[in-house]
Amino acid sequence: MNQELINTVQKYIDTTMLLPSEQPIVVAFSGGPDSVALLDILCTLAHEKNWKIYAAHMDHGWRDSSSAEALLCKEWCKKYSISCVVDHLDTYLKNNPLLQKTCSKNSSKEAYARIARYDFLLNYAASIAENCVIATAHHRDDQEETFFLRLIRGASLQGLCGIRPTSIYKNATLIRPLLCCNKKELLQHAQDNNLAYSRDPSNNDCAYLRNRIRHTIIPAFEQTDERFHTTFHKTLANLSSIDDYIQQQTVQAFEQISYINTDNQRTIDIQKLLALHQYLQQQVILYWLYSEQVLFTPSQTLLAEIIRFLQRHTTHAHTTSHTLYGAWRISCKKKHAIVEKIKTTPSN
């Protein structure tokens, strides 16, 4: 057993996540080497920390081997005597029509699968306990790839800060205990401990931008300067510190331009919102949508669309609304706006 790696992860968890004894944790378990290493390490630490570990696997059905991989996940979890819930992507979407509408708005299959997968994880965690957290197997290599992926796509500062150790998604806490490790260390851990895992051949397909970054861009930086990995993560820490300050300002601005109305709805003063700096406007809108638990994919296009709608409304005195992904809408009346879920009429 690679005790040094386990100790590294334990220290990282203790300093960034502060998980108490008896903490329920759902592991997003793909069956690949990263999630296998994560589950193994958390199960090892659970004996001392007395955590309650669960696993959740979504079968995307994209490969002929996917059903066998789902079965392997179940068998792997039996070895550790932990519960493992498995669902199929198509089945899950069929049973959640509102989510299906949201996913259908995303052009890439990776985007809609990500939305469905996190919804699946959130629902499973909520069924276990209110304080249940979700652990994903993102590691340091993912952090670097994500930075360049977002840089190429023109991400905001917040996007360039990459993957955080912890974050809130809807009402759930997401944790990434392996951000202190790299891929090589995780593969070595799996080898040293004879951990069986599935291999995804698409990870080597350079038709995908992330794989081109992994196999071309990052190796080029490594060859240019051996300090690349160290200095990269120092820079990322500096960017994150700046973003933390901006997020503090976002929360303050949100509280200053909003209030709870008589129907217990969070209400935005449109004129005050539009008076903010453009960047702060966008951050407040994102915070607003997240706080209302709207299912959406953040993008500059969406933010610009919402701001244009609010600007147009300021020239009218009547009530108007703007639909978001078919299930939600922004409704305006006079100088104020709310986000609300669209009521659906049961079909006969």
URHUMO-V20964 format. One record per residue. N is the residue number from 1. OMEGA is omega in whole degrees, -180 to 180 (none if undefined). D_FIRST is the distance of its C-alpha to the first C-alpha in Angstrom with 1 decimal. Layout:
BEGIN
<<N & OMEGA & D_FIRST> <N & OMEGA & D_FIRST>>
END
This chain:
BEGIN
<<1 & 179 & 0.0> <2 & -176 & 3.8> <3 & -179 & 5.6> <4 & 179 & 8.7> <5 & 179 & 9.1> <6 & 178 & 8.7> <7 & 179 & 11.2> <8 & 180 & 13.3> <9 & 179 & 13.7> <10 & 179 & 14.6> <11 & 180 & 17.1> <12 & 178 & 18.5> <13 & -178 & 19.1> <14 & -175 & 20.6> <15 & -175 & 23.0> <16 & -173 & 24.0> <17 & 174 & 23.8> <18 & -180 & 24.2> <19 & -178 & 23.1> <20 & 174 & 24.6> <21 & -179 & 23.5> <22 & -178 & 24.4> <23 & 173 & 24.2> <24 & -177 & 24.4> <25 & 172 & 22.4> <26 & 178 & 23.2> <27 & 173 & 20.7> <28 & -166 & 22.6> <29 & 179 & 20.8> <30 & -176 & 22.1> <31 & 176 & 19.5> <32 & -175 & 18.9> <33 & -178 & 15.6> <34 & -178 & 16.1> <35 & 175 & 16.9> <36 & 178 & 14.2> <37 & 179 & 11.5> <38 & -178 & 13.7> <39 & 179 & 14.1> <40 & -179 & 10.5> <41 & -180 & 10.0> <42 & 178 & 13.4> <43 & 177 & 13.0> <44 & 180 & 10.2> <45 & -177 & 12.6> <46 & 179 & 15.5> <47 & 179 & 15.1> <48 & -175 & 15.9> <49 & -179 & 18.2> <50 & 175 & 19.8> <51 & 176 & 20.1> <52 & -173 & 21.5> <53 & 175 & 19.8> <54 & 178 & 21.9> <55 & 179 & 21.8> <56 & -178 & 24.7> <57 & 174 & 25.3> <58 & 178 & 28.6> <59 & -178 & 29.7> <60 & 180 & 31.9> <61 & -176 & 33.4> <62 & 179 & 33.7> <63 & 179 & 32.2> <64 & -177 & 33.1> <65 & -171 & 29.4> <66 & -180 & 29.0> <67 & 178 & 29.8> <68 & 178 & 27.3> <69 & 177 & 24.6> <70 & 178 & 25.7> <71 & 177 & 25.4> <72 & 178 & 21.9> <73 & 179 & 21.0> <74 & -179 & 22.7> <75 & -180 & 20.9> <76 & -178 & 17.5> <77 & 176 & 18.5> <78 & 179 & 19.8> <79 & -178 & 16.4> <80 & 178 & 15.6> <81 & 177 & 19.3> <82 & 180 & 20.2> <83 & 178 & 23.5> <84 & 178 & 23.8> <85 & -179 & 27.3> <86 & 175 & 28.4> <87 & 178 & 31.6> <88 & -175 & 33.5> <89 & -178 & 34.8> <90 & 179 & 38.3> <91 & -179 & 38.5> <92 & 179 & 37.2> <93 & 179 & 39.8> <94 & -179 & 42.5> <95 & 179 & 41.9> <96 & -174 & 42.0> <97 & 179 & 45.2> <98 & 177 & 45.3> <99 & 179 & 41.8> <100 & 177 & 43.0> <101 & 179 & 45.9> <102 & -178 & 43.6> <103 & -178 & 41.4> <104 & 179 & 44.4> <105 & -178 & 45.4> <106 & -173 & 42.5> <107 & -177 & 43.2> <108 & -180 & 39.8> <109 & 178 & 37.7> <110 & -179 & 34.6> <111 & -178 & 36.4> <112 & 177 & 37.6> <113 & 179 & 34.3> <114 & 179 & 32.6> <115 & -179 & 35.3> <116 & -178 & 35.0> <117 & -180 & 31.2> <118 & 175 & 31.3> <119 & 177 & 34.2> <120 & 180 & 32.2> <121 & -180 & 29.2> <122 & -180 & 31.7> <123 & 179 & 33.6> <124 & 179 & 30.6> <125 & -180 & 29.4> <126 & 180 & 32.9> <127 & -179 & 33.2> <128 & -179 & 30.3> <129 & -179 & 31.4> <130 & -177 & 33.4> <131 & -178 & 30.7> <132 & 178 & 27.9> <133 & -179 & 26.1> <134 & 180 & 24.8> <135 & 175 & 21.6> <136 & -170 & 21.6> <137 & 177 & 19.0> <138 & -179 & 21.2> <139 & -173 & 19.5> <140 & 178 & 21.2> <141 & 176 & 22.4> <142 & -179 & 24.1> <143 & -179 & 25.7> <144 & 180 & 27.3> <145 & -179 & 28.4> <146 & 179 & 29.9> <147 & -177 & 31.9> <148 & 177 & 33.6> <149 & -179 & 34.1> <150 & 177 & 35.9> <151 & -180 & 37.7> <152 & -177 & 39.2> <153 & 175 & 40.3> <154 & -177 & 42.0> <155 & 174 & 39.8> <156 & 177 & 40.9> <157 & -179 & 39.4> <158 & 179 & 37.3> <159 & -179 & 36.0> <160 & 178 & 35.1> <161 & 173 & 33.0> <162 & -173 & 30.4> <163 & -179 & 27.8> <164 & 176 & 27.6> <165 & 177 & 24.6> <166 & 175 & 26.8> <167 & 177 & 30.0> <168 & 175 & 32.5> <169 & -171 & 33.6> <170 & -178 & 36.5> <171 & -175 & 35.6> <172 & 175 & 31.8> <173 & 176 & 29.2> <174 & 178 & 26.8> <175 & 179 & 23.5> <176 & -174 & 21.3> <177 & -174 & 18.1> <178 & 179 & 16.7> <179 & 177 & 19.8> <180 & -177 & 18.0> <181 & 172 & 15.8> <182 & -176 & 17.2> <183 & -179 & 17.0> <184 & -180 & 15.5> <185 & -180 & 12.4> <186 & 177 & 12.0> <187 & 178 & 12.7> <188 & 178 & 10.2> <189 & 179 & 7.5> <190 & 180 & 9.4> <191 & -178 & 9.7> <192 & -175 & 6.4> <193 & 177 & 5.8> <194 & -179 & 9.6> <195 & 179 & 10.9> <196 & 179 & 14.7> <197 & 179 & 16.8> <198 & 177 & 20.4> <199 & 178 & 22.0> <200 & -177 & 25.0> <201 & -179 & 27.5> <202 & 179 & 29.5> <203 & 179 & 27.0> <204 & -177 & 28.6> <205 & -177 & 32.1> <206 & 169 & 33.9> <207 & 178 & 36.6> <208 & -177 & 34.5> <209 & -179 & 34.9> <210 & -180 & 31.3> <211 & 176 & 30.3> <212 & 176 & 33.1> <213 & -177 & 31.8> <214 & -172 & 28.2> <215 & -177 & 29.4> <216 & -173 & 32.6> <217 & -177 & 33.0> <218 & 175 & 29.7> <219 & 178 & 29.4> <220 & 177 & 33.0> <221 & 179 & 32.2> <222 & 179 & 29.3> <223 & -179 & 31.8> <224 & -177 & 34.4> <225 & -178 & 32.5> <226 & 180 & 29.1> <227 & -172 & 29.1> <228 & -174 & 29.4> <229 & -180 & 26.0> <230 & -177 & 26.5> <231 & 178 & 30.2> <232 & -176 & 29.7> <233 & 172 & 27.6> <234 & 179 & 30.1> <235 & 180 & 32.9> <236 & 178 & 31.2> <237 & 178 & 30.9> <238 & 178 & 34.6> <239 & -180 & 35.6> <240 & 178 & 33.7> <241 & 177 & 35.6> <242 & -179 & 38.9> <243 & 177 & 38.0> <244 & 179 & 37.2> <245 & 180 & 40.7> <246 & -180 & 42.3> <247 & 175 & 40.6> <248 & 178 & 42.1> <249 & 179 & 45.5> <250 & -180 & 45.0> <251 & 179 & 44.5> <252 & 180 & 47.5> <253 & 180 & 49.7> <254 & 180 & 48.8> <255 & -178 & 49.9> <256 & -176 & 53.1> <257 & -178 & 54.2> <258 & 177 & 53.3> <259 & 177 & 54.3> <260 & -178 & 54.0> <261 & -176 & 57.2> <262 & 176 & 59.1> <263 & 179 & 57.1> <264 & 178 & 53.8> <265 & 175 & 52.9> <266 & -173 & 51.4> <267 & -178 & 54.4> <268 & 171 & 54.4> <269 & -172 & 57.5> <270 & -178 & 57.9> <271 & 178 & 60.1> <272 & 178 & 57.7> <273 & -177 & 54.8> <274 & 178 & 56.8> <275 & 180 & 57.9> <276 & 172 & 54.3> <277 & -175 & 53.1> <278 & -179 & 52.0> <279 & 179 & 48.3> <280 & 174 & 48.3> <281 & -177 & 50.2> <282 & -180 & 47.4> <283 & 179 & 44.7> <284 & 179 & 46.8> <285 & 177 & 47.3> <286 & 179 & 43.6> <287 & 179 & 42.9> <288 & -179 & 45.8> <289 & 178 & 44.5> <290 & -177 & 41.0> <291 & 177 & 42.4> <292 & 177 & 44.5> <293 & 177 & 41.5> <294 & 174 & 43.1> <295 & -179 & 41.1> <296 & 175 & 41.6> <297 & -178 & 40.2> <298 & 176 & 41.0> <299 & 177 & 43.2> <300 & 179 & 46.1> <301 & 180 & 48.3> <302 & -179 & 47.8> <303 & 179 & 48.4> <304 & 179 & 51.5> <305 & -180 & 52.7> <306 & -179 & 52.4> <307 & 178 & 54.1> <308 & 178 & 57.0> <309 & -180 & 57.5> <310 & 178 & 57.7> <311 & 178 & 60.1> <312 & -178 & 62.3> <313 & -178 & 62.4> <314 & 179 & 63.8> <315 & 180 & 67.0> <316 & -178 & 67.6> <317 & -176 & 68.5> <318 & -180 & 67.4> <319 & 176 & 64.1> <320 & 179 & 61.8> <321 & -179 & 58.3> <322 & -176 & 55.7> <323 & 176 & 53.2> <324 & 175 & 49.5> <325 & 172 & 47.6> <326 & -176 & 50.1> <327 & -177 & 48.6> <328 & 175 & 49.3> <329 & 170 & 52.3> <330 & -180 & 53.5> <331 & -178 & 56.9> <332 & 174 & 59.4> <333 & -176 & 62.5> <334 & -174 & 64.7> <335 & -172 & 62.5> <336 & -179 & 59.3> <337 & 175 & 56.4> <338 & 170 & 53.8> <339 & -179 & 50.9> <340 & 178 & 51.3> <341 & -180 & 50.0> <342 & 179 & 52.6> <343 & -180 & 53.9> <344 & 179 & 53.9> <345 & -180 & 56.6> <346 & 179 & 55.4> <347 & -179 & 56.7> <348 & none & 59.0>>
END
